[in-house]
Amino acid sequence: MSTNSHDRDLRQARLAYVAAVRRLDAAMDHFGAADVPLDPGPGSDPKPWTAHHLAAMREVTEAFVDVFNRRRTWDGMRRDWRPQH
């Protein structure tokens, strides 16, 4: 792999990571606005979750996974690359 190609790949990986962080930020805003009842409450039955709550939880979960994966990819590309002589 040439240096130019690797530099381009690194830029793309960085952009993918930044985009994932932006999606996580938006997902966290949605999660906060959804007001998901995480505390089960005093009774034996937990407070119910609506379809909206579940969607917000799924969105933030997927966003965290994407940030994790994108960062690992970017880190690996930076760590593992050896320039050609």
C-alpha positions as CSV (number, residue, x, y, z in Angstrom):
1,M,0.0,0.0,0.0
2,S,1.4,3.4,-0.9
3,T,1.7,6.2,1.5
4,N,-0.8,8.3,-0.4
5,S,-3.3,5.4,-0.4
6,H,-2.7,4.8,3.3
7,D,-3.1,8.6,4.1
8,R,-6.4,8.6,2.2
9,D,-7.6,5.5,4.1
10,L,-6.7,7.1,7.4
11,R,-8.6,10.2,6.5
12,Q,-11.6,8.1,5.5
13,A,-11.4,6.1,8.8
14,R,-11.2,9.4,10.8
15,L,-14.2,10.8,9.0
16,A,-16.1,7.6,9.6
17,Y,-15.2,7.8,13.3
18,V,-16.2,11.5,13.5
19,A,-19.5,10.7,11.8
20,A,-20.2,7.9,14.3
21,V,-19.5,10.2,17.2
22,R,-22.0,12.7,15.7
23,R,-24.6,10.0,15.4
24,L,-24.0,9.0,19.0
25,D,-24.4,12.6,20.1
26,A,-27.8,12.7,18.3
27,A,-28.8,9.3,19.7
28,M,-28.0,10.4,23.2
29,D,-30.1,13.5,22.8
30,H,-33.0,11.3,21.6
31,F,-32.5,9.0,24.5
32,G,-32.5,11.9,27.0
33,A,-35.7,13.3,25.4
34,A,-37.4,9.9,25.5
35,D,-37.2,9.9,29.3
36,V,-36.8,6.1,29.5
37,P,-37.7,5.0,33.0
38,L,-34.6,3.1,34.0
39,D,-35.3,3.0,37.7
40,P,-37.7,0.0,38.3
41,G,-39.7,1.9,40.9
42,P,-40.8,0.7,44.3
43,G,-43.2,-2.1,43.3
44,S,-42.5,-5.6,42.1
45,D,-43.2,-4.7,38.5
46,P,-40.9,-2.4,36.6
47,K,-42.1,0.8,35.0
48,P,-43.2,-0.1,31.5
49,W,-41.2,0.8,28.4
50,T,-43.0,2.1,25.3
51,A,-42.1,1.4,21.7
52,H,-40.6,4.9,21.7
53,H,-38.4,4.1,24.7
54,L,-37.2,0.9,23.0
55,A,-36.4,2.7,19.8
56,A,-34.3,5.3,21.7
57,M,-32.5,2.6,23.6
58,R,-31.8,0.6,20.4
59,E,-30.6,3.8,18.6
60,V,-28.1,4.7,21.4
61,T,-26.9,1.1,21.7
62,E,-26.2,0.9,18.0
63,A,-24.5,4.3,18.0
64,F,-22.1,3.3,20.9
65,V,-21.2,0.0,19.0
66,D,-20.6,2.0,15.8
67,V,-18.3,4.5,17.7
68,F,-16.4,1.6,19.3
69,N,-16.0,-0.2,16.0
70,R,-15.0,2.8,14.0
71,R,-12.4,3.8,16.6
72,R,-10.9,0.4,16.7
73,T,-10.6,0.3,12.9
74,W,-9.0,3.7,12.9
75,D,-6.6,2.9,15.7
76,G,-5.6,-0.4,14.0
77,M,-4.9,1.4,10.8
78,R,-2.6,3.9,12.5
79,R,-0.9,1.2,14.7
80,D,-0.4,-1.6,12.1
81,W,0.8,0.3,9.1
82,R,4.4,0.2,8.1
83,P,5.7,2.5,5.4
84,Q,7.3,0.9,2.3
85,H,10.9,1.7,1.7
